[in-house]
Amino acid sequence: MPLFILFIFLTACTTISSEPVKDNTIPATVDRVVDGDTLKVQVENREETVRLLLVDTPETKHPTKPVQPFGPEASQFAKDILEGKEIGIEIDVSERDKYGRLLAYVWIGDSMFNEMLLEEGLARIAYIYQPNVKYVDHFQSIQREAQEKGIGIWSLENYVQEEGFNESSKKKSEKPSSTGCDIKGNINSKGEKIYHTPDGAYYDMTIAEELFCSKAEAEAAGFRPSSR
């Protein structure tokens, strides 16, 4: 069902929600946070992948990139705010990207999560493509404030680049992370997914491809514990 038809159907029905959903948005429930800027949601009992419009958070689950500074913090922030919650999805003009993901501004109550990431210094403005530019000027002013404060991604010199994040920029200390998400997930040469805890024998020498906040989260993602 096209999303604009679904929206008309949903707004014509009386729904009961634990959290008020903002007017002129499509109601959805967040099943799972993939990373800071990507969500799995339920819309009318159908799972959709939502990609937040106009923002980009550092990588935590990219198949060819390592975990980037402030990526785990952005993911954890999204989980704390959104996971399991009812949200409102606001579509701009173009509904989907080439991967079939919904492109959206996500509202939790009266607050827009895209803005919240920028305010916390956990995202940069990116992927500014016509016609989906409704809030770009507003976002620019929020980003400038975060830059001036030097918080989050703006605390690392030359980390934020026009094309993305400079992976050579590192925090002074990479373990443990301030969020407690310090379990390292690594895929070895045999393709095995293995996670390492800080007390493990191979922890310090392991390059994290993903970071997890708990053993259960690592195992849910298909990783097994290291033998040492």
Secondary structure as GFF3:
##gff-version 3
##sequence-region A 1 228
A	DSSP	alpha_helix	3	12	.	.	.	ID=ss1
A	DSSP	beta_strand	26	35	.	.	.	ID=ss2
A	DSSP	beta_strand	38	43	.	.	.	ID=ss3
A	DSSP	beta_strand	46	52	.	.	.	ID=ss4
A	DSSP	beta_strand	55	56	.	.	.	ID=ss5
A	DSSP	alpha_helix	71	82	.	.	.	ID=ss6
A	DSSP	beta_strand	86	90	.	.	.	ID=ss7
A	DSSP	beta_strand	102	108	.	.	.	ID=ss8
A	DSSP	beta_strand	111	112	.	.	.	ID=ss9
A	DSSP	alpha_helix	113	119	.	.	.	ID=ss10
A	DSSP	beta_strand	124	125	.	.	.	ID=ss11
A	DSSP	alpha_helix	136	149	.	.	.	ID=ss12
A	DSSP	three_ten_helix	152	155	.	.	.	ID=ss13
A	DSSP	beta_strand	160	161	.	.	.	ID=ss14
A	DSSP	beta_strand	164	165	.	.	.	ID=ss15
A	DSSP	beta_strand	183	187	.	.	.	ID=ss16
A	DSSP	beta_strand	193	196	.	.	.	ID=ss17
A	DSSP	beta_strand	210	212	.	.	.	ID=ss18
A	DSSP	alpha_helix	215	220	.	.	.	ID=ss19
A	DSSP	beta_strand	224	225	.	.	.	ID=ss20
###
